[in-house]
Amino acid sequence: MARKSGGKKSRKGSAAIRLSDFQKPGQADPKPIYVLCGTDPYLLDQGRRTVRTRVFGEADPGMALTEFTGADADLADVLDALRTPPFLAPRRLVAIREADDFVSRHREALEEYLAAVSPCGSLCLEVAAWNESTRLAKRAAEIGAVVLCEATDTRQIPRWLQGEAKRRYGKALTYGAAQMLLDYLGPDFAALLAAIDILAIYADSAPAIDTPEVDTLVARGHHERIWDLCDAVAEHRLPRALELLEAFQAEGMVAPQIIGAMRPTFRQLVRVAALNRRMSLDAAMDEARVPSFARSRVRRAVQAFGPHLAEAYQSLVDADLESKTGTDERLAMETLVHRLCNPEAARLIGSGGWTE
């Protein structure tokens, strides 16, 4: 029998449920609204995937999934999509990423919609913050699910990392190594998993990963030069960026290793930028737990990339796929550096390759 609440409350007096509870099987039927609250890219992605499973089950979303970005979403388009019957799917899902401003602009209209929801549509709002005292929040919790996509108990993370290392790579990650990763990277799940990927490649045939490997490869190792590369592309210094890339390749690092080392840094920048939309940059870095030694560089990179940080991060994701499915790693990496140095042009060109 499905649980009416859909999961345990995240904290006393809160209507939000933990992501881990939301992901458990045996949940209720699709709901008319889901709210994913948080800034961690990995946890938001996990929440997103779970919502799709709740709405579509085993069916292919196909044309029944409509996605918007909050800044570009038009209320009329959103409501029309929610009220349009799905095609070859049991239900339609309308998802709005970075929806904080959208919610603020259209709070009353959303309240009216939740009073008479579409029988064939589900709305998913992704927000960095959610005021549970509003009528909208109370109604969403009553008829839908509000899911907290943030780490609620960091004490469990080292054991979780050990399980992921074993599940993904068959490697025994020591508790000390897992704790060192958490101490260095903080509760950023995407960054932690990227570090596991790098460490597994570095360990090669060794059955275990211990603190010396973390200290060498994550805590010290290439970290300083990864930031140098980030600085170079953020400031559009293409010759310097290519020089740093050449140095990594000369040391025998392959494309997945280089990209894996870069992804935690860019994820941190994306998270800080998301938080910066609703608070000062200093407060955003506090919230994202940016170490003191990295704050000046994070500030410089977020300001240098400006509104194009999302395009830069997408270029990194595309390059990761290209490096694993293509045949010319060097070309893939050089293309990536070009795109990172000019992320706006990369967005316009797309993933079909760089043109001068």
Secondary structure, 3 states (H helix, E strand, C coil): CCCCCCCCECCCCCCCEEHHHHCCCCCCCCCCEEEEECCCHHHHHHHHHHHHHHHHCCCCCHHHEEEEECCCCCHHHHHHHHHCCCCCCCCEEEEEECCHHHHHHCHHHHHHHHHCCCCCEEEEEEECCCCCCCHHHHHHHHHCEEEECCCCCHHHHHHHHHHHHHHHHCCEECHHHHHHHHHHHCCCHHHHHHHHHHHHHHHCCCCEECHHHHHHHHHCCCHHHHHHHHHHHHCCCHHHHHHHHHHHHHCCCCHHHHHHHHHHHHHHHHHHHHHHCCCCHHHHHHHCCCCHHHHHHHHHHHHHHHHHHHHHHHHHHHHHHHHHHCCCHHHHHHHHHHHHHCHHHHHHHCCCCCCC
